[in-house]
């Protein structure tokens, strides 16, 4: 019997989906919003519209890993949910995330829809650490990064790809977040500050969720930095 060859690879293309709301004027500031595990681009677009200042273009990108949601879960009947990362070959998911953002930004800039010097990246939960990976791997592409109820990369202190960036960071945390507890996030401001131009860290009386006070503060933060 011949020997079985394991872990062979076939390369294939996948479609990545996004929603886009253009601004009324060309070369506008851009907010790219990424959802958390089990959500979708439509859900994150709704949130982004509540946080983006007037005059912003908004893009909501959807994760590549789809799954069926339990109809008993919050949110109504059976529907699809999406995620960004899996435990199997996570480096491949990270590469897909990076390429998706690079391609999306290139396309919108080439269409003269957005200003390449005023691009902001926002992530909730699972997409938060992935966005930080992107921001510090490509330090010249973003004006700012917003992380909501999420983490920093697990290889933050060991990955030599992460570099200093001129981008500002705003990290928002919930004091009742069961996934990213106050104990877990207490040194995030210090760690992010070693590579970001500036870091604002703020805690809210919230669980693992986006609340109105967060939306208001994100809008103010984005407005201040898009006008500099």
HUVENPE-V557998 format. One record per backbone hydrogen bond with DSSP energy under -1.0 kcal/mol. CO is the residue of the C=O (numbers start at 0). NH is the residue of the N-H. Records with the same first field share a line. If there is no record, write none. Layout:
CO: NH ; NH
This chain:
16: 61
18: 59
20: 57
27: 114
28: 56
29: 119
30: 58
31: 121
32: 60
33: 123
35: 38
38: 81
39: 43
40: 44
41: 45
42: 46
43: 47
44: 48
47: 50 ; 51
52: 55
56: 30
57: 20
58: 32
59: 18
64: 82
66: 80
69: 72
78: 68
80: 66
81: 37
82: 64
88: 91
89: 93
90: 94
91: 95
92: 96
93: 97
94: 98
95: 99
96: 100
97: 101
98: 102
99: 103
100: 104
101: 105
102: 106
103: 107
104: 108
105: 109
106: 110
107: 112
108: 111
111: 26
112: 27
114: 117
117: 29
118: 142 ; 143
119: 31
120: 145
121: 33
122: 147
123: 126
124: 127
126: 130
127: 131
128: 132
129: 133
130: 134
131: 135
132: 136
133: 137
135: 162
137: 140
142: 167
143: 120
144: 169
145: 122
146: 171
147: 124
152: 155
154: 157 ; 158
158: 161
166: 196
167: 144
168: 199
169: 146
170: 201
171: 148
172: 203
173: 176
180: 184
184: 187
186: 190
187: 191
188: 192
190: 193
191: 194 ; 195
194: 164
197: 168
199: 170
201: 172
203: 174 ; 205
205: 175
206: 208
210: 214
211: 215
212: 216
213: 217
214: 218
215: 219
216: 220
217: 221
218: 222
219: 223
220: 224
221: 225
222: 226
